């Protein structure tokens, strides 16, 4: 059984200079690293910043916490170092397999997580003084400090719903891609740099071969304009973006508009875009709590958006068989069995009502 315990950390905001230097040292030591990153814009951009910083390593999008074939990837690529980026949960089995081959692991995250294997080098600003939770992209940009990759850093932060303090620097460098707003959703949906963020998120949902080709392209691309302008090198990225945009538009047309505090929307099909749909619904209905449920086989993936909604979401799945969940205060993902979806909706609604009644 893997030994788990809480790590002691220096109490300061962001990552300390010492922690940043430690991560850089790990990166310099890594001759053939593998980067596992969360399957979203923040995870992807975090990987790109670190890979482009050292100019070596392969990236693998981690779509679930389960071990699956992830350790096999370590073996197949003959990796000498493992980096985990923006992933809140990784299976204990994966770490057991890694420990047996004695490979160093560096895990950079910004989600709540106190259970870390004692051999893992873990970095999380939530455990520093101030308990900040900047996107992992921002942490990686501070580590890499490559000004040429400023646009990638902005893409990752905007994807995670944050406007970084270097957005003004981005304006000076790319005024045509910039819009002046203090709302991350405005930038995400109404600017050209936001379009790149949406292209990234869509392309990650493509088949593996196309995702691998995308990573190869993005590891070498020089400017954001190479992403925006469709070419033979990025054609599949644009095709997936257009496909998903059209799918979201059709689903949005089916949303029933009412005066209720919570907007529930359920759908099925072969493409899981619940997070994207939930974000766009929150953008269109900022005063509502958004709950989007994607049903596939016996499972339901649920994306939730709302102010300080994490505690309520996790309480609503408590004691439901096989239910899991996690995320941020305003953006949460949970998974329940199909048979429990109505029970979840009932519990969630009751908890929201109690909170807003001050009970």
C-alpha positions as CSV (number, residue, x, y, z in Angstrom):
1,X,0.0,0.0,0.0
2,X,1.3,3.4,-1.0
3,X,2.2,5.7,2.0
4,X,0.2,8.9,1.8
5,X,0.8,12.0,4.0
6,X,0.5,15.8,3.9
7,X,3.6,17.6,2.7
8,X,5.0,20.6,4.6
9,X,5.3,23.7,2.5
10,X,6.6,27.2,2.9
11,X,3.8,29.6,3.5
12,X,3.9,32.2,0.7
13,X,2.0,33.4,-2.3
14,X,2.4,31.7,-5.7
15,X,5.4,29.5,-6.0
16,X,8.5,30.6,-4.1
17,X,11.7,31.5,-5.9
18,X,13.1,28.4,-4.4
19,X,10.3,26.2,-5.7
20,X,10.7,27.7,-9.2
21,X,14.4,27.1,-9.2
22,X,13.7,23.5,-8.0
23,X,11.4,22.8,-10.9
24,X,13.9,24.3,-13.3
25,X,16.5,22.0,-11.9
26,X,14.2,19.0,-12.5
27,X,13.6,20.1,-16.0
28,X,17.3,20.5,-16.8
29,X,18.0,17.0,-15.4
30,X,15.3,15.5,-17.5
31,X,16.8,14.2,-20.8
32,X,13.7,12.3,-22.0
33,X,10.7,13.5,-19.9
34,X,7.1,12.6,-20.3
35,X,4.5,15.3,-19.5
36,X,1.1,14.1,-18.4
37,X,-1.4,17.1,-18.5
38,X,-5.0,17.6,-17.9
39,X,-7.1,17.3,-21.1
40,X,-8.0,21.0,-21.3
41,X,-6.5,24.3,-22.4
42,X,-4.7,25.0,-19.1
43,X,-3.1,21.6,-19.1
44,X,-2.1,21.8,-22.7
45,X,-0.5,25.2,-22.4
46,X,1.3,24.2,-19.2
47,X,2.9,21.3,-21.1
48,X,3.8,23.5,-24.1
49,X,5.5,26.1,-21.9
50,X,7.7,23.6,-20.2
51,X,8.4,21.5,-23.2
52,X,9.4,24.5,-25.3
53,X,11.5,25.8,-22.4
54,X,13.8,22.7,-22.4
55,X,13.2,21.7,-26.0
56,X,12.6,18.0,-25.3
57,X,10.0,15.6,-24.0
58,X,6.7,14.1,-25.1
59,X,3.2,15.1,-24.0
60,X,0.2,12.9,-23.1
61,X,-3.2,14.2,-22.3
62,X,-4.6,12.5,-19.1
63,X,-8.3,12.2,-19.7
64,X,-9.1,10.4,-16.4
65,X,-7.5,9.6,-13.0
66,X,-7.4,5.9,-13.8
67,X,-4.0,4.4,-14.5
68,X,-5.1,2.9,-17.8
69,X,-2.3,2.9,-20.3
70,X,-0.5,5.9,-18.8
71,X,2.3,3.9,-17.2
72,X,2.6,2.0,-20.4
73,X,3.4,5.3,-22.1
74,X,6.2,5.9,-19.6
75,X,7.7,2.5,-20.6
76,X,7.0,2.9,-24.4
77,X,8.8,6.3,-24.5
78,X,11.6,5.2,-22.1
79,X,11.0,8.3,-20.1
80,X,13.6,9.2,-17.4
81,X,11.4,11.8,-15.7
82,X,7.6,12.3,-15.2
83,X,5.9,15.6,-15.0
84,X,2.2,15.9,-14.1
85,X,0.5,19.2,-14.9
86,X,-2.9,20.5,-13.8
87,X,-4.2,17.1,-12.8
88,X,-6.2,17.1,-9.5
89,X,-6.3,13.3,-9.1
90,X,-4.0,10.5,-10.3
91,X,-4.6,6.9,-9.4
92,X,-2.7,5.2,-6.7
93,X,-2.0,2.3,-9.0
94,X,-0.1,4.6,-11.4
95,X,2.1,5.8,-8.6
96,X,2.7,2.3,-7.3
97,X,4.0,1.3,-10.8
98,X,6.2,4.4,-11.0
99,X,7.7,3.9,-7.6
100,X,8.7,0.3,-8.6
101,X,10.9,1.7,-11.4
102,X,12.2,4.5,-9.2
103,X,11.5,7.4,-11.6
104,X,11.4,11.0,-10.3
105,X,8.0,12.7,-10.5
106,X,7.2,16.4,-10.5
107,X,3.6,17.3,-10.0
108,X,2.4,20.9,-10.5
109,X,-1.2,21.7,-9.7
110,X,-3.6,24.3,-8.3
111,X,-6.5,22.1,-7.1
112,X,-7.2,21.1,-3.5
113,X,-5.3,17.9,-2.8
114,X,-3.6,17.0,0.5
115,X,-2.8,13.3,-0.4
116,X,0.4,13.1,-2.2
117,X,2.9,10.1,-2.3
118,X,5.9,10.9,-0.3
119,X,8.4,10.4,-3.2
120,X,6.6,13.0,-5.4
121,X,7.9,16.5,-5.8
122,X,4.6,18.4,-5.4
123,X,4.1,22.1,-6.1
124,X,0.8,23.8,-5.4
125,X,0.2,27.5,-4.5
126,X,-2.9,26.5,-2.5
127,X,-0.5,25.1,0.1
128,X,1.5,28.4,0.3
129,X,0.7,31.5,2.2
130,X,-2.3,33.2,0.7
131,X,-3.8,30.0,-0.8
132,X,-3.9,31.3,-4.3
133,X,-4.9,29.0,-7.2
134,X,-3.5,30.6,-10.4
135,X,-3.8,28.4,-13.5
136,X,-1.0,26.0,-13.8
137,X,-0.2,27.7,-17.1
138,X,0.7,30.9,-15.1
139,X,2.9,28.8,-12.8
140,X,4.7,27.3,-15.7
141,X,5.1,30.6,-17.4
142,X,6.8,31.9,-14.3
143,X,9.1,28.9,-14.4
144,X,10.0,29.1,-18.1
145,X,10.0,32.9,-18.4
146,X,10.1,32.7,-22.2
147,X,8.7,36.0,-23.5
148,X,8.2,34.4,-27.0
149,X,5.6,32.1,-25.4
150,X,3.6,34.9,-23.8
151,X,0.6,34.2,-26.1
152,X,0.6,30.6,-25.0
153,X,0.5,31.6,-21.4
154,X,-2.5,34.0,-22.1
155,X,-4.3,31.2,-23.9
156,X,-3.9,28.8,-21.0
157,X,-5.0,31.3,-18.4
158,X,-8.0,32.5,-20.4
159,X,-9.0,28.8,-20.9
160,X,-9.1,28.5,-17.1
161,X,-11.2,31.6,-16.6
162,X,-8.4,33.9,-15.4
163,X,-7.0,37.1,-16.8
164,X,-3.3,37.1,-15.9
165,X,-1.4,40.3,-14.9
166,X,0.7,39.9,-18.0
167,X,-2.4,40.4,-20.2
168,X,-1.4,44.1,-20.6
169,X,2.0,43.0,-21.8
170,X,0.2,40.8,-24.3
171,X,-1.8,43.9,-25.5
172,X,1.4,45.7,-26.4
173,X,2.7,42.8,-28.3
174,X,-0.5,41.6,-30.0
175,X,-3.0,44.5,-30.1
176,X,-5.0,42.9,-32.9
177,X,-5.6,39.7,-30.9
178,X,-6.5,41.7,-27.7
179,X,-9.8,43.1,-26.4
180,X,-10.1,45.3,-23.3
181,X,-12.2,43.5,-20.8
182,X,-12.0,42.5,-17.1
183,X,-14.1,39.4,-17.8
184,X,-12.3,36.3,-18.9
185,X,-15.4,34.9,-20.7
186,X,-15.5,38.1,-22.9
187,X,-11.9,37.5,-23.9
188,X,-12.6,33.8,-24.4
189,X,-15.6,34.2,-26.7
190,X,-15.0,37.6,-28.3
191,X,-11.3,37.9,-29.1
192,X,-8.9,36.3,-31.4
193,X,-6.7,35.0,-28.6
194,X,-9.9,33.5,-27.1
195,X,-10.6,31.8,-30.4
196,X,-7.2,30.1,-30.2
197,X,-8.1,28.9,-26.7
198,X,-11.3,27.5,-28.1
199,X,-9.4,25.8,-31.0
200,X,-7.1,24.2,-28.4
201,X,-9.9,22.9,-26.3
202,X,-11.8,21.5,-29.3
203,X,-8.7,19.9,-30.9
204,X,-8.0,18.0,-27.6
205,X,-11.2,16.1,-28.2
206,X,-10.1,14.7,-31.5
207,X,-8.8,11.2,-32.1
208,X,-5.4,10.3,-30.8
209,X,-3.5,10.6,-34.1
210,X,-4.7,14.1,-34.6
211,X,-4.0,15.2,-31.1
212,X,-0.4,13.9,-31.4
213,X,0.0,15.8,-34.7
214,X,-1.4,18.9,-33.0
215,X,1.2,18.6,-30.2
216,X,4.0,18.3,-32.7
217,X,2.7,21.4,-34.5
218,X,2.3,23.4,-31.3
219,X,5.8,22.5,-30.0
220,X,7.3,24.2,-32.9
221,X,4.9,27.0,-33.8
222,X,6.4,30.5,-33.6
223,X,3.4,32.8,-33.5
224,X,-0.3,32.7,-32.7
225,X,-1.1,33.7,-36.3
226,X,0.1,30.3,-37.4
227,X,-2.7,28.8,-35.3
228,X,-5.4,31.2,-36.5
229,X,-4.6,30.8,-40.2
230,X,-5.7,27.4,-41.4
231,X,-3.0,25.4,-43.2
232,X,-2.1,21.8,-43.9
233,X,-0.3,21.7,-40.6
234,X,-3.3,22.7,-38.5
235,X,-6.2,21.7,-40.7
236,X,-7.6,19.0,-38.4
237,X,-7.5,21.5,-35.5
238,X,-9.8,23.9,-37.4
239,X,-12.0,21.0,-38.6
240,X,-12.6,19.8,-35.0
241,X,-13.2,23.4,-33.8
242,X,-15.8,24.0,-36.5
243,X,-17.5,20.6,-35.8
244,X,-17.7,21.3,-32.0
245,X,-18.8,24.9,-32.5
246,X,-21.7,23.7,-34.7
247,X,-22.6,21.0,-32.2
248,X,-22.7,23.5,-29.3
249,X,-24.8,25.9,-31.4
250,X,-27.4,23.2,-32.0
251,X,-27.5,22.2,-28.4
252,X,-27.8,25.8,-27.2
253,X,-30.9,26.1,-29.4
254,X,-32.5,23.2,-27.5
255,X,-32.0,24.9,-24.1
256,X,-35.3,25.8,-22.4
257,X,-35.1,29.3,-21.0
258,X,-37.0,29.9,-17.8
259,X,-36.8,32.0,-14.6
260,X,-35.5,29.3,-12.4
261,X,-32.3,29.8,-10.5
262,X,-30.7,26.6,-11.8
263,X,-30.5,25.8,-15.5
264,X,-30.4,22.0,-16.0
265,X,-29.5,20.7,-19.4
266,X,-29.1,17.0,-20.3
267,X,-27.9,15.5,-23.6
268,X,-26.3,12.4,-25.1
269,X,-24.4,11.3,-28.2
270,X,-20.9,10.4,-29.2
271,X,-19.2,13.7,-28.2
272,X,-18.6,14.8,-24.6
273,X,-18.6,18.6,-24.5
274,X,-20.3,19.3,-21.2
275,X,-17.6,21.6,-19.9
276,X,-17.6,23.7,-23.1
277,X,-21.4,23.8,-23.1
278,X,-21.6,24.7,-19.4
279,X,-19.1,27.6,-20.0
280,X,-21.1,29.0,-22.9
281,X,-24.3,28.8,-21.0
282,X,-22.7,30.6,-18.0
283,X,-21.6,33.3,-20.4
284,X,-25.1,33.6,-21.8
285,X,-26.8,33.4,-18.4
286,X,-24.3,34.8,-15.9
287,X,-26.9,35.0,-13.0
288,X,-27.9,31.4,-13.2
289,X,-26.2,28.2,-11.8
290,X,-25.5,26.0,-14.8
291,X,-25.7,22.2,-14.6
292,X,-24.9,20.3,-17.9
293,X,-25.2,16.5,-17.8
294,X,-23.8,14.3,-20.6
295,X,-25.2,10.8,-20.5
296,X,-23.2,7.9,-22.0
297,X,-23.9,4.3,-21.3
298,X,-24.3,3.9,-17.5
299,X,-22.4,7.1,-16.5
300,X,-23.3,10.8,-16.4
301,X,-20.6,13.4,-16.6
302,X,-21.9,16.7,-15.1
303,X,-20.3,20.1,-15.5
304,X,-21.4,22.8,-13.0
305,X,-20.8,26.5,-13.0
306,X,-21.8,29.0,-10.3
307,X,-20.5,31.1,-7.4
308,X,-19.0,29.0,-4.6
309,X,-20.6,25.9,-5.9
310,X,-18.0,23.2,-5.2
311,X,-19.1,22.4,-1.7
312,X,-22.7,22.0,-2.8
313,X,-21.8,19.8,-5.7
314,X,-19.7,17.5,-3.6
315,X,-22.3,17.3,-0.9
316,X,-24.9,16.4,-3.6
317,X,-23.0,13.3,-4.7
318,X,-22.2,12.2,-1.1
319,X,-23.1,8.5,-0.6
320,X,-24.1,8.0,-4.2
321,X,-22.5,4.7,-5.3
322,X,-19.4,5.2,-7.4
323,X,-19.8,9.0,-7.6
324,X,-16.7,11.2,-8.0
325,X,-16.2,14.9,-8.2
326,X,-13.8,17.8,-7.9
327,X,-12.7,21.1,-9.4
328,X,-12.7,24.8,-8.4
329,X,-15.1,26.9,-6.4
330,X,-16.9,28.1,-9.5
331,X,-16.3,25.3,-11.9
332,X,-16.9,21.7,-10.8
333,X,-17.1,18.3,-12.6
334,X,-18.9,15.3,-11.1
335,X,-19.7,11.8,-12.3
336,X,-22.7,9.7,-11.2
337,X,-24.4,6.6,-12.4
338,X,-27.4,7.1,-14.7
339,X,-29.7,5.6,-12.1
340,X,-28.7,8.4,-9.7
341,X,-29.1,11.5,-11.9
342,X,-32.6,12.4,-10.7
343,X,-31.4,11.9,-7.1
344,X,-28.5,14.2,-7.7
345,X,-30.6,16.9,-9.3
346,X,-33.1,16.8,-6.3
347,X,-30.3,17.0,-3.8
348,X,-28.4,19.7,-5.6
349,X,-31.6,21.8,-5.9
350,X,-32.4,21.4,-2.2
351,X,-28.9,22.4,-1.2
352,X,-28.9,25.5,-3.4
353,X,-32.3,26.5,-2.0
354,X,-31.1,26.1,1.5
355,X,-28.0,28.2,0.9
356,X,-29.9,31.0,-0.7
357,X,-32.4,31.0,2.1
358,X,-29.5,31.3,4.5
359,X,-30.2,27.9,6.2
